[in-house]
Amino acid sequence: MHNPQTVIIPARHGKALRLKAGQAVKLVNIHGTQVVDCWAWNAHDLSEHMSMEASRVWNQRLNPIVGDSFVTNQRNPILTVVEDTSPGVHDTFMAACDCQRYVRLGVKDYHRNCLDNMGEALRELGLDAPQPILASFNIFMNIAVEADGKTLSTRPTVTRPGDYIVLKAEMDCVVAFSACPQDIVPIQGVGDNTPKDAAFVILDDGFPNLAPSATWVPDTAGRNI
Amino acid sequence: MHNPQTVIIPARHGKALRLKAGQAVKLVNIHGTQVVDCWAWNAHDLSEHMSMEASRVWNQRLNPIVGDSFVTNQRNPILTVVEDTSPGVHDTFMAACDCQRYVRLGVKDYHRNCLDNMGEALRELGLDAPQPILASFNIFMNIAVEADGKTLSTRPTVTRPGDYIVLKAEMDCVVAFSACPQDIVPIQGVGDNTPKDAAFVILDDGFPNLAPSATWVPDTAGRNI
């Protein structure tokens, strides 16, 4: 194993990386309060990207647990959650913040945002995303579904300092992270809602080598009736 | 009011239509068992389209109720749910079916699917969608969130024959519907899971003229803490 290097994702900024199939990225919530948005693309075809809606169908879960794979818009596994020391509270169904979101929140000037961070991070690798993707994997983000099954409750993170999640690459891929700049809607952990640094490490080994999850298929056509 | 004309959406096929701002479309579940996927685009700029993930943030709801607006990837209201005689069970978070989904379900030959139906429906209007959109509004689709807030349960529709939903246009837009061809996963209502016809009517008036919903903004930064 090479000596893994910790890379800081500065507060309110993005950072992208390349993974070979079989490698993994360990994302660390240094301060325990930071939401980190995540996207992934097939390294050989950026039009194939991680899809939250296809992943929910694949796993029959709203938000992932250890062992679940994210799949792409071509329904191919791209990242598998192989380890998670946090309480396991993440979000797949809320849009990443963008310029228009902050305008709607009453912000007059430019506000840093996850969608622009995604673009900046890719450009640092010399890449252009073929399209903006609002459907991000919002790691450590705490959106509760109320008992009616419809109403959402946007809450601060429940993560602890140093908690981490490990995502294994199922194909050669590019991953982008954004240390979410949201400081108006209180999502960044109990306290002053100030965005903080996060960090990642690329791993060649030393993580649970779970197989990608198989897609959900009904046992029989009548199973759920 | 012009005499509204009923248009059949044939089972397993798609159909698109144009709405002027202020018009509405009434989608009728003729047999009460059919799931209908729905997409919408700004008629003057097809790169602006209805976004499920942005709409969930806007309304702070996983699935919409009467009075909720869907917004676009530019965070502009595009369709508002102004009437719904069904039990109100719809889905915004499962991917539309596509070729790859049926391959993963074990289908060997071509299977009609909602994503291709979307493209076919637009082409009938002389339009090309700038990109495939898996994140459709799945009208009448019954996906329950279990008590753990994560596990999903894919179930048959609970709609009754003749139930309808009315969507008011908040901008000039193009709407596409697909009478979902899914006949493997049991979503099409209790019975033989056979896809059936649905229908729509374009309305100039005669529906509740609800205003678009305002976006959710936290009362105070500390409200949810």
Interface residues (C-beta under 8 A of the other chain):
Chain A: S51 M52 E53 A54 R56 V57 Q60 R61 L62 N63 I65 N73 Q74 R75 F93 M94 A95 A96 D98 Q100 R101 V103 R104 L105 G106 Q131 P132 L134 A135 A144 V145 G149 K150 T151 L152 S153 T154 R155 P156 I184 V185 P186 V190 N193 T215 V217 P218 A221 G222 R223 N224 I225
Chain B: S51 M52 E53 A54 R56 V57 Q60 R61 L62 N63 I65 N73 Q74 R75 F93 M94 A95 A96 D98 Q100 R101 V103 R104 L105 G106 Q131 P132 L134 A135 A144 V145 G149 K150 T151 L152 S153 T154 R155 P156 I184 V185 P186 V190 N193 T215 V217 P218 A221 G222 R223 N224 I225
